[in-house]
């Protein structure tokens, strides 16, 4: 049996705003929509709660889902994620775990993101590219409104 957890996508950036502003953008749907490719996100933001993303990606409508696994305000957000667009069965082994960690450093926030369970190096690289675009969008949004 091969394990896919060795293909972990990673993305990181530094945003020139305090950590509470970054955290706020991570958990408020009206903010998320502005930097996450227009996705509409629904969750009550509690550990164990469901989270849903709806939108359009590369011309296809989607409705992704997951569960909030860890929520540590201003420090860590972790959730599972499944997309039917993957073409895979909706079973636990086809979910990704996305972990977003925040570190504050003198009015700046370092945001580190990882996504496990990528099946191949190519899939990992594709995920990293998408996550970097999302982080760049978040950085631009927060620094322009700061």
C-alpha positions as CSV (number, residue, x, y, z in Angstrom):
1,X,0.0,0.0,0.0
2,X,1.3,3.4,-0.9
3,X,0.7,6.5,1.2
4,X,-0.1,9.8,-0.4
5,X,0.6,11.9,2.7
6,X,4.2,12.3,1.5
7,X,3.0,14.8,-1.1
8,X,2.2,17.8,1.1
9,X,1.6,21.1,-0.6
10,X,3.0,24.1,1.2
11,X,2.6,27.8,0.8
12,X,3.7,30.8,2.9
13,X,3.7,34.5,2.8
14,X,4.2,37.5,5.2
15,X,1.3,40.0,5.4
16,X,2.0,43.5,6.7
17,X,-0.9,43.6,9.1
18,X,-1.5,42.3,12.7
19,X,-2.5,38.7,13.2
20,X,-6.1,39.6,14.3
21,X,-6.8,41.1,10.9
22,X,-5.5,38.0,9.1
23,X,-7.5,35.8,11.4
24,X,-10.7,37.9,10.8
25,X,-10.2,37.4,7.0
26,X,-9.9,33.6,7.4
27,X,-13.2,33.1,9.2
28,X,-15.6,35.8,7.7
29,X,-17.3,34.6,4.6
30,X,-17.6,38.1,3.1
31,X,-13.8,38.5,3.3
32,X,-13.1,34.9,2.1
33,X,-15.1,35.6,-1.0
34,X,-12.8,38.5,-1.9
35,X,-9.6,36.5,-1.9
36,X,-10.6,32.8,-2.4
37,X,-11.7,33.0,-6.1
38,X,-15.2,34.2,-5.3
39,X,-16.1,31.2,-3.1
40,X,-19.1,31.4,-0.9
41,X,-18.2,29.8,2.5
42,X,-20.6,28.6,5.2
43,X,-19.7,27.4,8.7
44,X,-20.3,28.3,12.3
45,X,-16.6,28.2,12.9
46,X,-16.5,25.7,15.8
47,X,-14.4,22.6,16.1
48,X,-16.3,19.6,14.7
49,X,-18.6,21.8,12.6
50,X,-19.1,21.4,8.9
51,X,-17.7,23.8,6.4
52,X,-18.9,24.3,2.8
53,X,-17.5,26.1,-0.2
54,X,-19.6,26.9,-3.3
55,X,-18.5,28.6,-6.4
56,X,-17.1,28.2,-9.9
57,X,-13.6,27.0,-10.8
58,X,-12.3,26.8,-14.3
59,X,-15.8,27.1,-15.7
60,X,-17.3,24.4,-13.5
61,X,-19.7,24.9,-10.5
62,X,-18.6,23.1,-7.3
63,X,-19.7,22.5,-3.8
64,X,-16.9,21.3,-1.6
65,X,-17.2,20.2,2.0
66,X,-15.2,19.5,5.1
67,X,-15.1,19.7,8.9
68,X,-13.4,22.2,11.1
69,X,-10.8,20.0,12.9
70,X,-8.9,22.7,15.0
71,X,-9.6,26.3,15.6
72,X,-7.2,28.3,17.7
73,X,-8.1,32.0,17.3
74,X,-5.2,34.1,15.9
75,X,-3.0,30.9,15.7
76,X,-4.4,27.9,13.8
77,X,-7.2,26.8,11.5
78,X,-7.4,23.2,10.3
79,X,-10.1,21.6,8.3
80,X,-10.7,18.6,6.1
81,X,-11.7,19.3,2.5
82,X,-13.3,17.2,-0.3
83,X,-14.2,18.3,-3.8
84,X,-16.4,16.3,-6.0
85,X,-14.6,17.9,-8.9
86,X,-11.6,15.7,-8.1
87,X,-13.6,12.8,-9.6
88,X,-12.8,10.7,-6.6
89,X,-15.3,8.9,-4.3
90,X,-16.5,10.8,-1.2
91,X,-14.7,8.6,1.3
92,X,-12.3,9.7,4.2
93,X,-9.1,8.7,2.4
94,X,-9.9,11.1,-0.4
95,X,-10.1,14.2,1.8
96,X,-7.3,16.7,2.3
97,X,-6.3,18.2,5.6
98,X,-5.6,21.9,5.2
99,X,-3.7,23.5,8.1
100,X,-3.3,27.3,8.3
101,X,-0.9,28.6,11.0
102,X,-0.3,32.3,11.9
103,X,2.7,33.7,13.5
104,X,2.8,37.4,14.5
105,X,6.1,39.2,14.2
106,X,6.2,43.0,15.0
107,X,2.9,44.0,13.3
108,X,3.4,41.5,10.5
109,X,1.8,38.0,10.2
110,X,3.5,35.0,8.7
111,X,0.8,32.7,7.3
112,X,1.9,29.1,6.6
113,X,-0.4,26.7,4.9
114,X,-0.2,23.0,4.2
115,X,-2.5,20.5,2.4
116,X,-1.8,16.8,2.7
117,X,-3.0,13.8,0.8
118,X,-1.9,14.9,-2.7
119,X,-1.7,11.8,-4.9
120,X,1.3,12.8,-7.0
121,X,4.1,15.4,-7.2
122,X,2.2,17.1,-10.0
123,X,-1.0,17.3,-7.9
124,X,1.1,18.7,-5.0
125,X,2.6,21.4,-7.3
126,X,-0.8,22.3,-8.7
127,X,-2.2,22.7,-5.1
128,X,0.8,24.8,-4.1
129,X,0.3,27.1,-7.1
130,X,-3.4,27.6,-6.2
131,X,-2.7,28.2,-2.5
132,X,0.0,30.7,-3.4
133,X,-2.5,32.6,-5.6
134,X,-5.0,32.6,-2.7
135,X,-2.4,33.8,-0.2
136,X,-1.3,36.5,-2.7
137,X,-4.9,37.6,-3.0
138,X,-5.3,37.7,0.8
139,X,-2.1,39.7,1.2
140,X,-3.2,42.2,-1.4
141,X,-6.7,42.6,0.1
142,X,-5.4,43.1,3.6
143,X,-2.5,45.4,2.8
144,X,-4.6,47.6,0.6
145,X,-7.4,48.0,3.2
146,X,-4.9,48.5,6.1
